[in-house]
Amino acid sequence: MAADPARIEEGPRSGALRSLSRIAWRRPWLKSLGQVSLPVAAFLVVYVAALVALLLQSFWTTDSFTGKLVHDWSLDNFRAIRDAPYPRIILRTLLMASAVTVTCAVLALPYAYFLVRVASRRLRLALLVATVLPLWVSYLVRVYSWRLILNPDGALNWVLNGLGLPDQNIAYTNWAMWLVFTYIWFPFMVLPVYAALERVPYSYLEASADLGAKGRTTLRRVILPLAVPGLAAGSIFTFSLTLGDYIAPSLVGGPGSSLIGTVVFENLGLANNLPFAAAFATIPLAIMAVYLALMKRLGAFESL
């Protein structure tokens, strides 16, 4: 009796598939490797390769006459970072990112606790929607809105004058940047803190009260330690986003409000000095590498 040609063709193929299936079953790591190989490859090509290219370009120079890149290896760009005013700009950026992060944390902790423990279900949902709703609006629209609010003839001074208070001329200052950054990145702090507090069992608070602890003691010894991972996770967003932003300083900052992102942007566009921009961009990368290592020890990645 003649054999079925289809079975003859499918036999070796199905046998190979069964063999691969047995190998994958005996070695689960192969199956996991096959599932993540494409995302990992895309990550290496898009992200890691871009960082390597950035690092390589930071060692090049620019011809001062033609403006073309000169592929001569040099540390001149990194030496230039030590010259004024760049150290002051780096320090200002660190202080601004730290101030915004601390402010968001101080505001987010009681707000998130109110959402978790005090607010009703409907009110909690309404407040959460109100918190994330600004994220649906363009970043530029939000910054320009604050620019109008903080103007001398804006809504802030109109309200203050209505209350009989003097004008507050904080437009185009570092105070304006701090206020705008706090508003823009606040949702990124609230959500991780909310998630961390939501995982705290209410029985912990009851046990603390049964043992005679007052509200402040419960806050300091029960709530805060359990909220630290959420605060650390939120701080990664607020700190890193402030560290690299260049739009808000350009729109609401003043002459002395340049940050790291502003310097990088100016050297990419106006100065056409790509190597120096690449060298200066390694500063926030190094800062965030250290910051992420510190936040990892605080359990930040468990709350992301």
N, C-alpha and C positions, 0 to 999 in steps of 0.2 A: 504494500500500500504506500502510495507516494506521500511524503511529508508535506505539511502545509508550509509554503514559502514564508508566509507572514510570521509563523511561529519560529521558523529558522532564523529570521532577521531579528525578531524581538527577543529571542532567547539570550544571546550574549549581552544585549543591552539591559534586559531586566536583571540578569545575573550581576552585572556591574553595579546597578543601582542597589541591589540587595547587599552587595559587598560594602558599598559606601555607607549604606544605612547601618550595617553591623559595626563598621569602624566608628561612625559617629556616635552610636549607642554606647560603645565601650569607652570612647574618649569624649566626654561631654564638652571638653574645652575646644575641640574642633568645631563642634556645632556653634558654640558661642563665637568663635573666631570668624566663622563664615557669616554670622549675622551682623557683626560689627565691623567687618573688614571695609565695606564701602564707606560707612560714615567716618571711620578712622582715616581712610585714604583721603576723603574729601577734606577732613580737618587738617591733615598734614599739608595738602596742596594749597588750600586757601589761607589757612591761618599761620601755620609754622613757616611755610615758604615765604609768606609776606614778612614775617618777623626777621627771617634770615636775610631777605633782601634789604630790609630797613637797616639791619646791623651792618651789612656790607657797604651800603651807600654812605653810612656815617663816617667811614674812613676815607672817602673820596673828597675831592675839593672842586671848586668852581673857578673857572678862568674869569678873572675880574674884567677882562676886556671883551671877550666874546660871550661870556655867560654860559659856556658849554661845560659839561662835566669832564673833569680830568681824573682818570682812573689811576691815580697815584696814591698808594697807601700812606696815610698820614694820621697823626693824632691832633692835628691843628684844631679841628672842630671841637674836640673835647677840652682842649686847652682854652679855647675861646669862651667856654661856658663859665670858667672861673672869673672872667672879667666882668666888671660892672656893666649893666645892671642885673645880669642874669642870676647871681646868687640871691639877690633881694627878691626877684620875681619867683624863684623857686620857694623861698621862705614864705612869701605872701600866699602862694598857692597852697602850701601845706597848712598854713594857719586858716585860710578860708575853708578848705576841705574839712579840717578838724572842727571849726566852728559850726559849719552846716551840719556835720554828722552829730555833734553833741546836741545841737538845738533840735534836730529831728528826733533824736532818741528821747530827750526830755519831754517833747510834746507827744510822741507816739506811745509811750508807756502808759500814761493815764488814759489816753484816748482808747487804746486797744483794750485795756482792762475794763473800761466802761462798756465797750462793745460786748465783751465776753461775759461779764458777770452782772451788769446792771441793766443794760438796755433790753427791751422786749424784742421778740423775734422780728416784728415788723420794723421797729425803729432800727435794729441792728442792720437789717437788709437795706433800709433807706440810707443809713449812714455809710455803709460799705459802698453802695452805688455812688453816693456823693463823693466818696474818697477817690474812687478810680475813674470817675467821669471826666475829670480834667485830662486824664491820659488819652482820651479819645480825641482831644482837640490838638491841633498842630502846636508844636513846641514854639514856633515863632509867634503864633497868635497869643500864647500865654505870656511870653516875654514882652511883646509889644503892649499887651493889656496892662502889665505892671509899669511899663514905661509911661503910659498915660496916667495911671493912678498916682505915680510918684512925681509927676511934673509939678512945678510951682503952681500952676492953675488946675491941677488934677483933683481927683476925687478925695485924696487924703487930706489936703489942705482945706478943701470945701467942708469936709466933716469937722475938722479941727476948728475952723472958724465958726461953724455953727454951734460948737460947744464952748466958744469963747476962749479957745486956746490959740497960741501963736502958730505961725506956719513952721513946718518942718522941711527944710531944704536938704533932703537926703538924696535927691535924684543925682545920678551920675557920680556916685561915690561907692566906696567899698561896702558901706552899710546897705545901699540899695542892692548890690550883688548878693550880699548875705541873705537879705530878705527874699529876693527872687529865687535863689538857689534852694532855700528852705522850703518855699512853697512848691517848687517844681518837683523836688525829690522826696517830699514828705510821704507820698503813697508807697514809695519803694521801701520805706522804713516801717510803715504801719503794718503792711501785710505780713512780713515775717514775724513781727512781734505778736500780732494777732494770732497767727498759727501756733506760736510757741505757748502763749497763754491759754489757748484753747485746749492744749494737751495737758494742762495742769489739772489733776483731779480736784474736785471741790472738797473731797474728804481731807485733803492736805490742809486746807484753810480751816475746816472744822476741827481737825486735830490740833492745829495751832491755837485756836480759840479755847478749846477744852483744856489745854495745858497752861492757860492763863496769859498767853501772849496778846499784847495789844495790837492795834492796827499797824502802827509803825514797825513793831518788831516782826509781825507777819510779812510786811512788805519787804523788810531788809533781809530776813533770814529764810523766807520761803519763796515769795514771788520773784524777787530780783534774781536769785541764783538760777531759777528755772527759766527766766526770761532772757538770760545772758546769751544763749545761742541765737535767739531771734534778733536781739539787738546787734549781735556781731554780724549776722547774715545781712540785716538791713544796712549796717554801716558799710559793708562792701560796696553796695550800690551807691549810697550817698557820697562816700569818699571818692570812689573811682570816677563817678560821673562828674563831680565837681573838679576833680584833678585834671580832666582832659577837655573840659568845656571851653569853647572860645566864642560862642555866640552871645551869651548873656553878658560877659565882660565888655563886648563890643557895643552892645545896645544900651545897657543900663549902667555900665561902669564909666569912670572918668579917666583923665590922663594918667593917673597913677594906679590904675586897676588892671594892668596887664597880668595875665596868668600864663602858665606853661602852654596851654592850648593856644593862647593869643600869639605867643612868639612863634610857635610852630606854623600857625596859619599865615602869619606875615612873611615868614621866610619861604613858604611854599608859593605864595602869590606875589606880593609886592617886591620882595627882595630877590626872588628867584634863586634862592640858595638852598637847594634840595639837600645837599650833604649836611649842612648845619642843622636844618630842620630835622633830619633823621637822627643826628646825634642828640639833639635836644629832646626828641621824642623818647629816647631811651631812658631819660630821667624818670618820667612817671611809670614806665615799665618796671624799672628797678624798685621804685617806691612801692608799687602794688605787689611785687613779688614778696617783699618783706611783710607788707600788710596782710596779705593772704596767709602767709605762714603763721602770723600771730593770731589771726581770726580762726584759723583751723584748730589751734589749741583751745580756743574758747567754744568749739563745737558749732561754728557757723555753718559748715557744710551740711550738718544734719538738719538744719532748718530751711535750706534752700529748696 
